[in-house]
């Protein structure tokens, strides 16, 4: 009986992969809260001002993470300063277009189009990095783009190609392309740079770059509510980045990547409750196709990783 009581009293322990999945889902939720706040403020403040708040106030949780991990010296040590600058330019440009699209599109439409980024990354990895991409993954990329076209069809399939919805759709798609390029640059950075270094330099560079919108964006002084929401956008951005970093500390990328699509659950919920946005059949069908293609790409990446590991083990001479 005593041992049984001790068993019940023992705190619940989660395995590292489960912890990684929990952190990934939490980061997806926090990032969704951030983009929801961006959409709420998009008709009150210029995109450049929101972009600055997102990056500047994100420095608070990012520097708190650096302090907690006692990595001040390591965080600023880099072998690729130009690589960080390039990643910052790509990231800020992508974020600017993404925030702009949120002011023109329903939340779920913009999110579904943004799912093109991982598929574009596969194509760019083959072209830019020379990675081997075989038939199955190319097929998944092709099917995924058909899903993206389905989501885009209500916005680009009309005669009003100069309308705000069409511009929003094109801005969102271009944002996905730039985000894919940013992911490629991050892959290059991870060859020599620590995760903390990449996060810190991106936060600093993106803050400085977003200031360049000040002379052109017509920034306005926020009221109390707006100021709180702008700060919250930045804190959510920084916290989401930390949660995502923790997710990668506990689990492999192929394990947690599928849970990135949980953002659509939160997006649909917030879209209905806050903006009264009801997704169309095209958006639902296209999202399912893109998510399915993305999951297949992730599955193939995982299988190829396992196969490469087996091949390395088989080619390694035994020391027995």
N, C-alpha and C positions, 0 to 999 in steps of 0.2 A: 504493500500500500504506500509505503514511504517513497519507493522509487517511482511509483505511478504519479504521486503528488509532485515530485520533483520534475517529472517529465512535463506535467501540465504547467508548472511554474517557469519552465525554461522559455526565454524569449524566442519569438519566431525569427529564424535566420533565413535569408535569401541567398541563393547562389550568385556569383558575380554576373553571369549573363542576365539573370532576372533583374538584378540591380541596374544593369545597363539599359534594359528595356524600359524599366520604370523611369529612369532619368530621361530617356529619349521621348517617351510619351509626355512627360512633364514639360520638356523643352518645346515640343510641338504645341502644347496648350498655351504656354507663355508667349510664344511667337504669334499665335493666333490672337491672343489678347492684344498684343502690340499692333498688329495690322488692323484690327478692329478699331482701336483708338485712332490710328492714322486715318482711317476712312471717316470716322466721326469728325475729325478736325480738318479734313481736306477741303471743306467749303468755307472754312473760317481763316485758315492760315496758309501762306504759300508753301509749296512743297519743299523749297530750300530751307525754310525755317524749321519745318518738321524734321527734315533730314538732319539738320544740325543738332536738334534736341535728341534725336535717336542716337547719334554718335557721341555727343558730348556727355550726356548723363549716363550713357553706358559705361563710361570710364569709372564710375563709382564702384559698381560691383566687380568690374574687371580688375581694378587696382586692389580691391579688397581680397580677391582671390589670390593675387600675386603676393600680398602681404601675408595672408594666411599660410601660403605654401613657402614663404620665405625665399622667393626667387627673384628678388629685385635685380640682382646682378645678372642672373641668367636670362631674365625676361628681355633685357635690352641688348644682349650679346647676339650679334647676327653676322653671318657670312654673306648674306644676299640683300643688302640694302635696296638695290634697284628692283629686286624681285618683290620686296614688300611694297615698294612704291607702285609697281605695276599692278599688283593684286589690289592695292587700295583704290587706284583709279578705276579698275574694272568693277570692283565691289560698289563704289559710290555711284558710278554711272548706272549700274544695274538697279541699285536701291532707289535712285531718283526716278527712273522709268517705272519701277514697280509701284512706288508711292503715287506717281502720277496716274497710273492705270487704275488704282483703287478709287480715285476721285471720279472716274468716268464709267467704271464697270461695276456690276454686282460683285459682291465679295466672293461668291462661289465661282463665278466665271473667271475672275482674275487668278484665283487659286488653281483652278483646273488647267489654265494655260501655263502657269508657272511650273507645272509638273513636267513640262517639256525639257526643263534644264538637265535632269539626269540622262535623258535619252540623247540630247545634244552632246553631253559630256562624253558618251560612248563614242560617238562619231568623231569628235575632236581629239579624243585620246588616240584614235587610229591615225588621224591626219597629222597632228602636232607632235605627239609623243612616240609615234611609231609602234603603238601597242597592237598586238594581234587581235583582231575582232573577227570571229568566224561567223558562219552563215546564221546560226541560231540567234545570236545577239543582233546582227544586222536585220534579221526578220522582225525581231521584237521592236527594234527602233522604228522600222517602217510601219508596223501596225500601230505603234504608239503615236506616230505622226498623223495617221489617219484619224485617231481619236482626237488629237489636237485640232485638226481641220473640222471635225464635227462640232467641237465646242466653238470654233471661230465662225462657223457657217452663219449663225444668226446675225453676226456683227459685220461680216465681210460679204455676205451673199446678197446684199441689197444694193440698190442704186445709190444710197446715201453713204458713199465711201468717205466723204468729208465730214461725217457726223462725229460727235464726241465718242460714241460707242466704238466706232471703227478705229478712231485714233487710240482709244484706250486699249483695244485688243492688240493693235500693232505695237504699242509701247510695251505691253506686257510680254509679247513674244520676243521683242528685242531684248527686254530685260532678262528673259530666260537664256538667250544666246550669250549675253555678257556674263551671266552667272555661271554658265558652263565654262566659259573662258577663265573665270575666276577660280573655279574648281580645278582646272588644269594647272593654273599657276600655283595653287596650294599644293598640288601633288609634287611639283618641282621644289617648292619650299620645304616640304617635309623631309626631303633627302638630307638636309643639313640643319634645319631649324626645329626648335622645340614648339609644341603646341601653344604654350604660354607666350612665347615670342611672337608667333603669328597673330594671336589674338590681340596682344598689346599694340603691336605696330599697326594693325588694321584699325583699331579704335582711334589711335592718335592721328594717323594719316587721314582717315575718313572725316574726323572732326575738322581738321585744317581745310581739307578740300571742300567740305560743305559750306565753309565760311565764304568761299568765292561766289556763292549765290546771293550774298547780301546786297551787292550793288544792283543786281538785276531782278531780285525776287519780290521787292516791295514788302519786306518784313514789317510786321505790326507788333505793337506791345500787347501781349496776351493779358486777358483778365485773370482773376484768381482761379476760376475753374479751368480755363485753358492752360494756365501755367502748370497746374497740378497734372493735367493730362499729358502735357508735353514732357514733364519730368518722368511720368509713369511710362511713356513710350520708351525713353532711354533706359530706364531701370529694367523694363521687361526685355529690351534688346540685350543688355548686358547679362541679365540673369539667364535668359534663354541660351546665350552662348556658353555660360558656365555649365549649365545643366547638360548641354550637348557635349561639352568637353569631358564631363564626368562620365557620360554614357560610353564614350569611346575608351575610357580608362578601364571599364568593367567588362565590355563585350566587344567582339569584332564588328567591323563595319557591316559585314554581310548579315549579321544577326539582328542588328538594330535598325538597319536601313528601311525595311518594310514598314516600320511603325511611323515613319515620316508621313505616311498617307493618312494617319489618324487626324491630321490637320483638317481634312475635309469634313470629318464629323463635327468638330468645333465650328468650322466655317459655316456649315449648313445651319447649325443651331443658332449661332450669333446672327447670321443673315436673316433668319426668320424672325427671331425675337426682337432684334434691335432695328433692322432696316426693312422688315416686312418683305424680304426678297424670296421669291419662290423660284427654285431652279427649273429650267425648261427640260423637256425630254432630251434635247440635244446635249445639254450640259451633263445630265446624269449619265447618258449612254457614253458620251465621249470621255467623261471622267473614269468610268469603269474600264474602258478600253485602255486608257493611258496608264491607270493604276495596274491593270493586269500585265501590260507590257513591261512596266517598270519592275514589277515583282519577278517576272521571268528573267529580266536582265540580272537582277540581284541573285536569283537562283543559279544562273549560269556562272556568274562571277564566283559564287561560293564553290560550285562544283569544280571549276577550273583551278581554284586555289587549292582544293583538296588533291586534285590530280597532280598539280605541280609539286606539292609537298611529297606525295608518294614517289614521284619520279626522282626527286632529289635524294630521298631515302634509299631508293633502289640503286642509284648510281654512286652512293657513298660507300667506300670500302669498309668492311667490318673490322672492328678493332678487337674482336674477341680472340 
